[in-house]
């Protein structure tokens, strides 16, 4: 997907405060900025409900986080994780379990009990993130096909990461070029840097599409030739990943569809986000989520710089947390939140592109296996399961304090996710910002012949689950929300 390029304006660059105001008045023209997914959402019957839903920006952000998190987890499960019996069992999501996850998500503070749909992606993300292999002596999912396909996928993922890295560098250079007070020499230097980076990116992109197409063809052919036992093991996993990707695409399209309508309410939304962030920070630090009754944040904006005043926080709710530290942390989150609204479309479109490729890949895999969801044990379609948001559950649940502190920070939309890794492999990023700054996947060493062959996922020892913050890279660059997982 080609990047839209920004050019230095001949007129005076507006200040950050004026940019924020300009963003609000541009809403009428946002349909031209919302990309392919906006129009896909308009024509997708599975997203029709979003047209009339009064979705606030916080929920728009949450749905983009869900979509990005699922894309990350699908890559992990396809390419990085040894597939053993425990992993296969965890991937076999049951309808009752899915409904339970959706019901739990329905009372998340971000929904605020409003008449909003809890998208099926709310069930898929924690399910996929918690899938862990207990036995490292197994092939990855793509490794069940053949070594050449496994290497092809590694090349494609590595090149995608390199393109994303260049996008981030281009965005950084464009920010420097457009900075208030930038000298003519600084602007010229930035323009030169941008041109070189864009040339390099375009060269990479030119060879990228053919490699993706070749990989899709190779996966289809290799799946068709796989041994019967391997086909039997792969079938439910591939079909469920395909269902998860489809529900992630729905979440992303619903977010983009409602973004233009949510943007005018950003000032009110920031006030509500401040209240939520106060509760999040106190819960993360003390293990107890306070009642927010009587707490009155006062938020003002200067561009994406946030000024926060906080009244009504009872001393007993703070525990050992200093009020100044609370204000500093909440202010930092509000600034990321405000900035996130500017980059959301670019981020969401980057995630949509990843999900579209994953769809092509998994559909080819399914076709090669000649697999059908109907009649396949452990495969579930929850796209049509309708769950509406409800009021936040009153009172802490059992072990809530211990659980809250173990989860660490929440994402900007309140997400926390449990995930795992392997002792010999880096943890995989999950959710809060989209795929831009995502750490590049390390490309496995080429398969060597004979006894000196490099150890693969087969020899990796599974690591136990940990709590860890996940940086969801942004398609638009810059610091973004993070998804937390224990």
GISUL-V701038 format. One record per pair of residues at least 24 apart in sequence whose C-alpha atoms are under 7 Angstrom apart, sorted by sequence separation. I is the first residue (numbers start at 1). J is the second residue. If there is no record, write none. Layout:
((I/J) (I/J))
This chain:
((170/194) (98/123) (306/331) (271/297) (170/197) (271/298) (290/317) (271/299) (306/334) (306/335) (305/335) (166/197) (304/335) (286/319) (438/471) (304/338) (438/472) (166/201) (304/339) (438/473) (282/318) (424/460) (437/473) (91/128) (423/460) (424/461) (435/472) (436/473) (437/474) (163/201) (422/460) (423/461) (433/471) (434/472) (435/473) (436/474) (422/461) (423/462) (431/470) (432/471) (433/472) (434/473) (435/474) (436/475) (91/131) (422/462) (423/463) (430/470) (431/471) (432/472) (433/473) (434/474) (435/475) (436/476) (437/477) (90/131) (421/462) (422/463) (429/470) (430/471) (431/472) (433/474) (434/475) (436/477) (421/463) (429/471) (430/472) (420/463) (429/472) (87/131) (420/464) (87/132) (281/326) (420/465) (87/133) (419/465) (420/466) (86/133) (433/480) (86/134) (432/480) (433/481) (84/133) (418/467) (432/481) (433/482) (83/133) (432/482) (59/110) (82/133) (84/135) (431/482) (432/483) (58/110) (59/111) (81/133) (278/330) (431/483) (277/330) (430/483) (82/136) (84/138) (66/121) (70/125) (73/128) (83/138) (156/211) (66/122) (69/125) (73/129) (82/138) (83/139) (156/212) (274/330) (82/139) (83/140) (82/140) (83/141) (66/125) (81/140) (80/140) (274/334) (407/467) (409/469) (55/116) (79/140) (406/467) (78/140) (79/141) (153/215) (53/116) (78/141) (79/142) (152/215) (78/142) (417/483) (419/485) (416/483) (417/484) (418/485) (419/486) (415/483) (416/484) (417/485) (418/486) (149/218) (412/481) (415/484) (416/485) (417/486) (149/219) (411/481) (411/482) (411/483) (410/483) (411/484) (410/484) (337/412) (409/484) (146/222) (408/484) (145/222) (407/484) (145/223) (407/485) (407/486) (406/486) (145/226) (351/434) (351/435) (350/435) (144/230) (348/434) (347/434) (347/435) (256/345) (252/348) (252/352) (249/352) (249/355) (245/355) (288/401) (245/359) (287/401) (287/402) (242/359) (287/404) (287/405) (124/244) (242/362) (284/404) (285/405) (283/404) (284/405) (121/244) (238/362) (284/408) (284/409) (350/475) (121/247) (120/247) (121/248) (239/366) (347/474) (238/366) (347/475) (346/475) (347/476) (121/251) (346/476) (119/251) (343/476) (235/369) (239/373) (235/371) (247/383) (231/369) (243/381) (240/379) (236/376) (239/379) (240/380) (340/480) (223/365) (236/378) (236/379) (216/360) (220/364) (224/368) (336/480) (216/361) (219/364) (220/365) (223/368) (224/369) (336/481) (91/237) (219/365) (223/369) (220/367) (221/368) (216/364) (220/368) (15/180) (13/180) (74/241) (8/178) (70/245) (70/248) (67/248) (66/248) (67/249) (67/251) (67/252) (64/251) (63/251) (64/252) (63/252) (64/255) (63/255) (60/255) (60/259) (57/259) (47/250) (55/258) (46/250) (50/254) (57/262) (56/262) (57/263) (47/254) (55/262) (57/266) (41/253) (57/269) (41/254) (56/269) (38/253) (37/253) (41/257) (38/256) (37/256) (38/257) (34/256) (30/260) (27/260) (24/263) (24/264) (120/382) (120/383) (168/436) (118/387) (168/437) (117/387) (118/388) (117/388) (118/389) (165/436) (116/388) (117/389) (164/436) (165/437) (115/388) (116/389) (164/437) (115/389) (114/389) (113/389) (114/390) (113/390) (111/389) (113/391) (112/391) (113/392) (161/440) (112/392) (161/441) (106/388) (107/389) (158/440) (20/303) (68/351) (71/354) (106/389) (107/390) (109/392) (158/441) (19/303) (64/348) (71/355) (94/378) (103/387) (106/390) (107/391) (108/392) (157/441) (158/442) (17/302) (18/303) (93/378) (95/380) (102/387) (107/392) (158/443) (16/302) (17/303) (92/378) (94/380) (107/393) (16/303) (92/379) (93/380) (16/304) (129/417) (130/418) (132/420) (155/443) (129/418) (130/419) (154/443) (129/419) (130/420) (154/444) (126/417) (126/418) (110/413) (110/414) (171/476) (171/477) (168/476) (168/477) (34/345) (37/349) (35/349) (140/457) (139/457) (139/458) (138/458) (136/457) (137/458) (136/458) (137/459) (136/459) (137/460) (136/460) (136/461) (135/461) (136/462) (135/462) (134/462) (133/462) (62/413) (61/413) (76/428) (58/413) (72/429) (73/430) (72/430) (69/430) (69/431) (68/431) (66/431) (65/431) (68/434) (65/432) (68/435) (65/433) (65/434) (82/457) (81/457) (82/458) (80/457))
